Amino acid sequence: MNEEILIPIFFFGATAAILWKFFDARHKERMTILEKGLVSEDLKHLYSGFTWKANPFTALKYGMLAAFIGAGILVSAFVSRLVWENQEMITTGIIFLAGGSGLISFYKIAQKKMDQ
């Protein structure tokens, strides 16, 4: 069999197995709760510890990451034109450096905002 066919089959198979296991575990947990006879108020108390808080810096983080990666791709396109050897390694390295510097810049900005 061709390797090109096996990769998507294993990818979708693994994804389906993970989703199946997740929903099966959730179902078993709910069945256990029902078997113990917990009423809806007890269930609310059981799950009240989970609070979802929106982080105001999330959009800034992903925006800076995308902008720095985009700038890294542009820089790597220019550098790969100048250097004919190891173009793939140069491109990958510049993209990772740009993404990392974007996240470091975000951290510094967020730290200043949190201190205020």
PyMOL commands that place a pseudoatom at each C-alpha (Angstrom):
pseudoatom trace, name=CA, resn=MET, resi=1, chain=A, elem=C, hetatm=0, pos=[0.000, 0.000, 0.000]
pseudoatom trace, name=CA, resn=ASN, resi=2, chain=A, elem=C, hetatm=0, pos=[1.172, 3.549, -0.637]
pseudoatom trace, name=CA, resn=GLU, resi=3, chain=A, elem=C, hetatm=0, pos=[2.432, 5.622, 2.249]
pseudoatom trace, name=CA, resn=GLU, resi=4, chain=A, elem=C, hetatm=0, pos=[0.447, 8.590, 0.967]
pseudoatom trace, name=CA, resn=ILE, resi=5, chain=A, elem=C, hetatm=0, pos=[-2.767, 6.710, 1.695]
pseudoatom trace, name=CA, resn=LEU, resi=6, chain=A, elem=C, hetatm=0, pos=[-1.738, 5.369, 5.103]
pseudoatom trace, name=CA, resn=ILE, resi=7, chain=A, elem=C, hetatm=0, pos=[-0.940, 8.761, 6.637]
pseudoatom trace, name=CA, resn=PRO, resi=8, chain=A, elem=C, hetatm=0, pos=[-4.477, 10.229, 6.345]
pseudoatom trace, name=CA, resn=ILE, resi=9, chain=A, elem=C, hetatm=0, pos=[-6.020, 6.934, 7.430]
pseudoatom trace, name=CA, resn=PHE, resi=10, chain=A, elem=C, hetatm=0, pos=[-3.929, 6.855, 10.606]
pseudoatom trace, name=CA, resn=PHE, resi=11, chain=A, elem=C, hetatm=0, pos=[-4.477, 10.577, 11.219]
pseudoatom trace, name=CA, resn=PHE, resi=12, chain=A, elem=C, hetatm=0, pos=[-8.265, 10.372, 11.015]
pseudoatom trace, name=CA, resn=GLY, resi=13, chain=A, elem=C, hetatm=0, pos=[-8.284, 7.065, 12.863]
pseudoatom trace, name=CA, resn=ALA, resi=14, chain=A, elem=C, hetatm=0, pos=[-6.274, 8.519, 15.743]
pseudoatom trace, name=CA, resn=THR, resi=15, chain=A, elem=C, hetatm=0, pos=[-8.503, 11.601, 15.856]
pseudoatom trace, name=CA, resn=ALA, resi=16, chain=A, elem=C, hetatm=0, pos=[-11.621, 9.420, 15.950]
pseudoatom trace, name=CA, resn=ALA, resi=17, chain=A, elem=C, hetatm=0, pos=[-10.136, 7.241, 18.715]
pseudoatom trace, name=CA, resn=ILE, resi=18, chain=A, elem=C, hetatm=0, pos=[-9.279, 10.280, 20.857]
pseudoatom trace, name=CA, resn=LEU, resi=19, chain=A, elem=C, hetatm=0, pos=[-12.749, 11.781, 20.428]
pseudoatom trace, name=CA, resn=TRP, resi=20, chain=A, elem=C, hetatm=0, pos=[-14.408, 8.443, 21.165]
pseudoatom trace, name=CA, resn=LYS, resi=21, chain=A, elem=C, hetatm=0, pos=[-12.384, 7.995, 24.358]
pseudoatom trace, name=CA, resn=PHE, resi=22, chain=A, elem=C, hetatm=0, pos=[-13.178, 11.558, 25.481]
pseudoatom trace, name=CA, resn=PHE, resi=23, chain=A, elem=C, hetatm=0, pos=[-16.930, 11.178, 25.010]
pseudoatom trace, name=CA, resn=ASP, resi=24, chain=A, elem=C, hetatm=0, pos=[-16.907, 7.699, 26.535]
pseudoatom trace, name=CA, resn=ALA, resi=25, chain=A, elem=C, hetatm=0, pos=[-15.140, 8.959, 29.668]
pseudoatom trace, name=CA, resn=ARG, resi=26, chain=A, elem=C, hetatm=0, pos=[-17.554, 11.874, 29.963]
pseudoatom trace, name=CA, resn=HIS, resi=27, chain=A, elem=C, hetatm=0, pos=[-20.522, 9.511, 29.607]
pseudoatom trace, name=CA, resn=LYS, resi=28, chain=A, elem=C, hetatm=0, pos=[-19.153, 7.178, 32.294]
pseudoatom trace, name=CA, resn=GLU, resi=29, chain=A, elem=C, hetatm=0, pos=[-18.635, 10.123, 34.640]
pseudoatom trace, name=CA, resn=ARG, resi=30, chain=A, elem=C, hetatm=0, pos=[-22.196, 11.303, 34.159]
pseudoatom trace, name=CA, resn=MET, resi=31, chain=A, elem=C, hetatm=0, pos=[-23.576, 7.796, 34.636]
pseudoatom trace, name=CA, resn=THR, resi=32, chain=A, elem=C, hetatm=0, pos=[-21.634, 7.471, 37.891]
pseudoatom trace, name=CA, resn=ILE, resi=33, chain=A, elem=C, hetatm=0, pos=[-23.086, 10.769, 39.096]
pseudoatom trace, name=CA, resn=LEU, resi=34, chain=A, elem=C, hetatm=0, pos=[-26.599, 9.596, 38.260]
pseudoatom trace, name=CA, resn=GLU, resi=35, chain=A, elem=C, hetatm=0, pos=[-26.032, 6.238, 39.965]
pseudoatom trace, name=CA, resn=LYS, resi=36, chain=A, elem=C, hetatm=0, pos=[-24.981, 7.998, 43.167]
pseudoatom trace, name=CA, resn=GLY, resi=37, chain=A, elem=C, hetatm=0, pos=[-28.265, 9.891, 43.110]
pseudoatom trace, name=CA, resn=LEU, resi=38, chain=A, elem=C, hetatm=0, pos=[-26.966, 13.429, 42.933]
pseudoatom trace, name=CA, resn=VAL, resi=39, chain=A, elem=C, hetatm=0, pos=[-29.657, 15.961, 42.068]
pseudoatom trace, name=CA, resn=SER, resi=40, chain=A, elem=C, hetatm=0, pos=[-29.202, 18.929, 39.752]
pseudoatom trace, name=CA, resn=GLU, resi=41, chain=A, elem=C, hetatm=0, pos=[-28.288, 21.306, 42.623]
pseudoatom trace, name=CA, resn=ASP, resi=42, chain=A, elem=C, hetatm=0, pos=[-25.544, 18.908, 43.682]
pseudoatom trace, name=CA, resn=LEU, resi=43, chain=A, elem=C, hetatm=0, pos=[-24.302, 18.833, 40.103]
pseudoatom trace, name=CA, resn=LYS, resi=44, chain=A, elem=C, hetatm=0, pos=[-24.165, 22.623, 39.999]
pseudoatom trace, name=CA, resn=HIS, resi=45, chain=A, elem=C, hetatm=0, pos=[-22.099, 22.611, 43.190]
pseudoatom trace, name=CA, resn=LEU, resi=46, chain=A, elem=C, hetatm=0, pos=[-19.854, 19.881, 41.763]
pseudoatom trace, name=CA, resn=TYR, resi=47, chain=A, elem=C, hetatm=0, pos=[-19.051, 21.856, 38.606]
pseudoatom trace, name=CA, resn=SER, resi=48, chain=A, elem=C, hetatm=0, pos=[-19.109, 25.345, 40.148]
pseudoatom trace, name=CA, resn=GLY, resi=49, chain=A, elem=C, hetatm=0, pos=[-15.319, 25.352, 40.568]
pseudoatom trace, name=CA, resn=PHE, resi=50, chain=A, elem=C, hetatm=0, pos=[-14.812, 25.684, 36.827]
pseudoatom trace, name=CA, resn=THR, resi=51, chain=A, elem=C, hetatm=0, pos=[-14.923, 29.322, 35.842]
pseudoatom trace, name=CA, resn=TRP, resi=52, chain=A, elem=C, hetatm=0, pos=[-14.086, 30.630, 32.420]
pseudoatom trace, name=CA, resn=LYS, resi=53, chain=A, elem=C, hetatm=0, pos=[-12.251, 33.930, 32.489]
pseudoatom trace, name=CA, resn=ALA, resi=54, chain=A, elem=C, hetatm=0, pos=[-11.548, 35.795, 29.294]
pseudoatom trace, name=CA, resn=ASN, resi=55, chain=A, elem=C, hetatm=0, pos=[-7.959, 36.948, 29.009]
pseudoatom trace, name=CA, resn=PRO, resi=56, chain=A, elem=C, hetatm=0, pos=[-7.828, 40.466, 27.555]
pseudoatom trace, name=CA, resn=PHE, resi=57, chain=A, elem=C, hetatm=0, pos=[-4.320, 39.882, 26.187]
pseudoatom trace, name=CA, resn=THR, resi=58, chain=A, elem=C, hetatm=0, pos=[-5.179, 36.841, 24.043]
pseudoatom trace, name=CA, resn=ALA, resi=59, chain=A, elem=C, hetatm=0, pos=[-5.874, 38.841, 20.894]
pseudoatom trace, name=CA, resn=LEU, resi=60, chain=A, elem=C, hetatm=0, pos=[-2.655, 40.806, 21.376]
pseudoatom trace, name=CA, resn=LYS, resi=61, chain=A, elem=C, hetatm=0, pos=[-0.637, 37.612, 21.805]
pseudoatom trace, name=CA, resn=TYR, resi=62, chain=A, elem=C, hetatm=0, pos=[-1.932, 35.889, 18.681]
pseudoatom trace, name=CA, resn=GLY, resi=63, chain=A, elem=C, hetatm=0, pos=[-1.817, 39.102, 16.668]
pseudoatom trace, name=CA, resn=MET, resi=64, chain=A, elem=C, hetatm=0, pos=[1.817, 39.727, 17.563]
pseudoatom trace, name=CA, resn=LEU, resi=65, chain=A, elem=C, hetatm=0, pos=[2.704, 36.092, 16.916]
pseudoatom trace, name=CA, resn=ALA, resi=66, chain=A, elem=C, hetatm=0, pos=[1.101, 36.192, 13.459]
pseudoatom trace, name=CA, resn=ALA, resi=67, chain=A, elem=C, hetatm=0, pos=[2.714, 39.532, 12.604]
pseudoatom trace, name=CA, resn=PHE, resi=68, chain=A, elem=C, hetatm=0, pos=[6.185, 38.405, 13.659]
pseudoatom trace, name=CA, resn=ILE, resi=69, chain=A, elem=C, hetatm=0, pos=[5.858, 35.077, 11.828]
pseudoatom trace, name=CA, resn=GLY, resi=70, chain=A, elem=C, hetatm=0, pos=[4.717, 36.950, 8.716]
pseudoatom trace, name=CA, resn=ALA, resi=71, chain=A, elem=C, hetatm=0, pos=[7.699, 39.267, 9.001]
pseudoatom trace, name=CA, resn=GLY, resi=72, chain=A, elem=C, hetatm=0, pos=[9.941, 36.216, 9.477]
pseudoatom trace, name=CA, resn=ILE, resi=73, chain=A, elem=C, hetatm=0, pos=[8.582, 34.645, 6.295]
pseudoatom trace, name=CA, resn=LEU, resi=74, chain=A, elem=C, hetatm=0, pos=[9.288, 37.862, 4.367]
pseudoatom trace, name=CA, resn=VAL, resi=75, chain=A, elem=C, hetatm=0, pos=[12.816, 38.118, 5.768]
pseudoatom trace, name=CA, resn=SER, resi=76, chain=A, elem=C, hetatm=0, pos=[13.496, 34.454, 5.033]
pseudoatom trace, name=CA, resn=ALA, resi=77, chain=A, elem=C, hetatm=0, pos=[12.338, 34.935, 1.426]
pseudoatom trace, name=CA, resn=PHE, resi=78, chain=A, elem=C, hetatm=0, pos=[14.896, 37.720, 0.960]
pseudoatom trace, name=CA, resn=VAL, resi=79, chain=A, elem=C, hetatm=0, pos=[17.677, 35.845, 2.758]
pseudoatom trace, name=CA, resn=SER, resi=80, chain=A, elem=C, hetatm=0, pos=[17.050, 32.628, 0.827]
pseudoatom trace, name=CA, resn=ARG, resi=81, chain=A, elem=C, hetatm=0, pos=[17.506, 34.575, -2.418]
pseudoatom trace, name=CA, resn=LEU, resi=82, chain=A, elem=C, hetatm=0, pos=[20.938, 35.705, -1.231]
pseudoatom trace, name=CA, resn=VAL, resi=83, chain=A, elem=C, hetatm=0, pos=[22.100, 32.355, 0.137]
pseudoatom trace, name=CA, resn=TRP, resi=84, chain=A, elem=C, hetatm=0, pos=[21.697, 29.360, -2.167]
pseudoatom trace, name=CA, resn=GLU, resi=85, chain=A, elem=C, hetatm=0, pos=[22.729, 26.712, 0.358]
pseudoatom trace, name=CA, resn=ASN, resi=86, chain=A, elem=C, hetatm=0, pos=[20.482, 25.336, 3.128]
pseudoatom trace, name=CA, resn=GLN, resi=87, chain=A, elem=C, hetatm=0, pos=[17.483, 27.458, 2.158]
pseudoatom trace, name=CA, resn=GLU, resi=88, chain=A, elem=C, hetatm=0, pos=[15.017, 25.250, 4.031]
pseudoatom trace, name=CA, resn=MET, resi=89, chain=A, elem=C, hetatm=0, pos=[17.013, 25.387, 7.251]
pseudoatom trace, name=CA, resn=ILE, resi=90, chain=A, elem=C, hetatm=0, pos=[17.421, 29.157, 7.008]
pseudoatom trace, name=CA, resn=THR, resi=91, chain=A, elem=C, hetatm=0, pos=[13.701, 29.656, 6.381]
pseudoatom trace, name=CA, resn=THR, resi=92, chain=A, elem=C, hetatm=0, pos=[12.689, 27.421, 9.285]
pseudoatom trace, name=CA, resn=GLY, resi=93, chain=A, elem=C, hetatm=0, pos=[15.151, 29.050, 11.654]
pseudoatom trace, name=CA, resn=ILE, resi=94, chain=A, elem=C, hetatm=0, pos=[14.121, 32.594, 10.798]
pseudoatom trace, name=CA, resn=ILE, resi=95, chain=A, elem=C, hetatm=0, pos=[10.417, 31.764, 11.197]
pseudoatom trace, name=CA, resn=PHE, resi=96, chain=A, elem=C, hetatm=0, pos=[10.987, 30.216, 14.627]
pseudoatom trace, name=CA, resn=LEU, resi=97, chain=A, elem=C, hetatm=0, pos=[13.205, 33.119, 15.703]
pseudoatom trace, name=CA, resn=ALA, resi=98, chain=A, elem=C, hetatm=0, pos=[10.581, 35.629, 14.590]
pseudoatom trace, name=CA, resn=GLY, resi=99, chain=A, elem=C, hetatm=0, pos=[7.769, 33.742, 16.345]
pseudoatom trace, name=CA, resn=GLY, resi=100, chain=A, elem=C, hetatm=0, pos=[9.789, 33.471, 19.544]
pseudoatom trace, name=CA, resn=SER, resi=101, chain=A, elem=C, hetatm=0, pos=[10.721, 37.144, 19.496]
pseudoatom trace, name=CA, resn=GLY, resi=102, chain=A, elem=C, hetatm=0, pos=[7.032, 37.991, 18.965]
pseudoatom trace, name=CA, resn=LEU, resi=103, chain=A, elem=C, hetatm=0, pos=[6.069, 36.001, 22.059]
pseudoatom trace, name=CA, resn=ILE, resi=104, chain=A, elem=C, hetatm=0, pos=[8.884, 37.574, 24.091]
pseudoatom trace, name=CA, resn=SER, resi=105, chain=A, elem=C, hetatm=0, pos=[7.737, 41.031, 22.975]
pseudoatom trace, name=CA, resn=PHE, resi=106, chain=A, elem=C, hetatm=0, pos=[4.180, 40.145, 23.984]
pseudoatom trace, name=CA, resn=TYR, resi=107, chain=A, elem=C, hetatm=0, pos=[5.398, 39.038, 27.402]
pseudoatom trace, name=CA, resn=LYS, resi=108, chain=A, elem=C, hetatm=0, pos=[7.198, 42.333, 27.959]
pseudoatom trace, name=CA, resn=ILE, resi=109, chain=A, elem=C, hetatm=0, pos=[4.141, 44.364, 26.907]
pseudoatom trace, name=CA, resn=ALA, resi=110, chain=A, elem=C, hetatm=0, pos=[1.781, 42.263, 29.038]
pseudoatom trace, name=CA, resn=GLN, resi=111, chain=A, elem=C, hetatm=0, pos=[4.111, 42.511, 32.027]
pseudoatom trace, name=CA, resn=LYS, resi=112, chain=A, elem=C, hetatm=0, pos=[4.126, 46.324, 31.784]
pseudoatom trace, name=CA, resn=LYS, resi=113, chain=A, elem=C, hetatm=0, pos=[0.312, 46.388, 31.548]
pseudoatom trace, name=CA, resn=MET, resi=114, chain=A, elem=C, hetatm=0, pos=[-0.051, 44.055, 34.548]
pseudoatom trace, name=CA, resn=ASP, resi=115, chain=A, elem=C, hetatm=0, pos=[2.270, 46.236, 36.655]
pseudoatom trace, name=CA, resn=GLN, resi=116, chain=A, elem=C, hetatm=0, pos=[0.129, 49.312, 36.054]
for i in range(1, 116): cmd.bond("trace and resi %d" % i, "trace and resi %d" % (i + 1))
show_as sticks, trace
zoom trace
